[in-house]
């Protein structure tokens, strides 16, 4: 009987050890990775927040992550859309959600459906799923409307102003109202022969199919107060509001685009398959070519498509196997080139952070292209390009999200109260720059003598 009891105890201990080892194997270790606070502090960053998204990570994976200045939208294969507050921005909301807070999770169904980029606006988030487009309230996650598309979507949708633009496989762009329940105004509607509408239907909020004159394989971009998209044959199309209706402007790249175009306000940067880099600006009669620059190598269509990122006046271009190059955004002049290959993550301060082919998160100095710091990604193997803020968004296939921001030393020092002597010294330095003393100070000097200070009086290092 005693031996049977010992056998049961031994089996129970073995089961406990096995279960503990399995739980540790399933967990994602963060020690020594880019989410380790000590490792992040070493390279001058700070882990702002970290969160685990609620979905079945054993059967499904996290696939699509899109960023905005105030929100991160993540889509998992089980059909759920998650929204996380990314940062407070320049004007934090009073009593608002803190950065890293899960705002909502909206199940849209259709697991394993193809995922497109989400269109993120301050009030609305648009998601394409199969043959439908969903309009989701960005604050609550409530599905505001659902629209059946006449053709499968070819790229992500984008809300701009009062309209949502959805590229379709039939070489058209479907335009939907942001709020289909509002009353139409006289400024609504879109004129032009390329839109299948009549002049009597300008006040209608019905969907409009705009001819794209080509296949649109990338998500449209905000262009000023309008929208811009690019076809697979290199036709740039800009739709802008005018005094009467809308204006449509086009420009040909004379080559197929190699990767998505970059739009900053009303300035457009594009790269072609022949290795040409160009800049366009908005003009009175349409897009105006500012400069062209021929890259050192042509980009093969089967190679990873290049990325373009803008930081102040530095334009960064990935050249595939040739590395990364930096150009002057004003005139296109080549600044430097490095042989490092990688996917762009974010620009923080004077560094470009990228996910290189050695499976490392590497920082490159913007001034000369030298590698300056490294981080181990660990489980965060999904590269997320963030152009909206100076944050590195880390994502793992099992739904772990984290944000890295620059470490601010000035704010930490401001919490220390300055001493009285230092404040007096700063005031004296300020007065010394102005050679004209006040009359009140002169009269006090002539009539009274300064009180002598005791020799044995101790000095207060911490102020009064």
Secondary structure, DSSP 8 states (H G I E B T S, - for coil): -HHHHHHHHHHHHHHHHHHHHHHHHHS---TTSTT-HHHHHHTTEEEEEEEE--S-TTT--EEEEEE-SSEEEEEETTSEEEEEE----SS--TT---TT-EEEEEE---TT------EE-SSEEEEEETTEEEEEETTT--EEEEEE-SS-BSS--EEETTEEEEEBTTSEEEEEES-TTS---TT----STTBS--GGGTT--S-EEEE-SS---S--EEETTEEEEE-TTSEEEEEEE-SSSEEEEEEE-SS-B-S--EEETTEEEEEBTTSEEEEEEEETTEEEEEEEEE-SS---TTS----EEEETTEEEEE-GGG-EEEEETTT--EEEEE---EEEEEEETTEEEEEETTSEEEEEETTT--EEEEEE-TT--S-----SSSEEEEE-TTSEEEEEEE--HHHHHHTS---HHHHHHHHHHHHHHS----HHHHHHHHH-------TT----TT--
